[in-house]
């Protein structure tokens, strides 16, 4: 199995925090040792004696403890089975005790001579061996916990980034569906208008060129936002184009709050909803129909409320529960539902209200 990357490879600051924490723990242990050994009532000399003894006793395990970290990191990256790992830890604990003895013996030899060093070794051999295992176990447990915590955070961050990348990719795919969908349907309307009224079709083509620029500009990134005023202007152009074909059969009721015109929304949010109302609620009926487009804000002013409603034949809500594209409302509605499920960190809401013979309404709540 390939070695896993160390959790601090890309975050040097984490290493500093780790070693600062280790240094703080060592200083705390040293202070406790000094306080437990010092006899303050017997004078300053006893305090210096306690400092000397604590330093001489704790300096070797503190120095050796720092070497436990890379060893634990190496073991975790190898991801060995439990039995070999336990055996390696046991060998490392014994080695830790031996090195502690060697360090202590060398220091005593250097400071006090060979006789004193041998005497100290004889007296502390068993005690140093036991404490070597205890200190190694404590250091290994602490470093293991830190490394596992770091790796868990790194894994969670990687998963979040992967999920975010997947969401962005899906949003891009949705935008890629909405834009050609609009172009295809609008071109069909222009073709029909060309046969019916060539002069009106020429005027419609001029208007359509401006609409096309808006659509192409909206394909920059999936995170782009446009002012509601731009989307409303785009929808007005679209409805003007459709009016050339439908005439008085198309009636539009605009209820746009002027205070919402600078609110930001994803491009091509209103147009697919209005288009669906035109195609399914107005165009198929001889008497035509009405479309109401509203905007407002919630009481706190933090949420933009949009709605598009028609008085057409409506449909059975059960049809809308299918994830497949339905002929009743087409790709636009499903793409928008999925877009708002992915965008705005799930805080945007999308609701459809319809019934046979009761028209069709879509409500949007977009955080600002």
Buried (B, 14 or more C-beta within 10 A) or exposed (E): EEEBEBBBEEBEEBBEEBEEEBEEBBEEBBEEBBEEBBEEEEEEEBBEBBBEBBEEBBBBBBEBBBEBBEBBBEBBBEEBEEEEBEEBBEEBBBBBBEBBBEBBBEBBBEEEEEEEBEEBBEEBEEEBBEBBBEBBBBBBEBBBEBBEEBBEEBEEEEEEEEEEEEBBEBBEEBBEBBBEBBBEBBEEBBEEBBEEBEEBBEBBBEBBEEBBEBBEEBBEEBEEBBBBBBBBBBBBBBBBBBBBBBEEBBBBEEEBBEEBBEBBBBBBBBBBBBBBBBBBBBBEEEEBBBBBBBBBBEEEEEBBBBBBBBBBBBBEEEEBEEEEBBEBBBBBBBBBBBBBBBBBEEEBBBEBBBEEEEBBBBBBBBEB
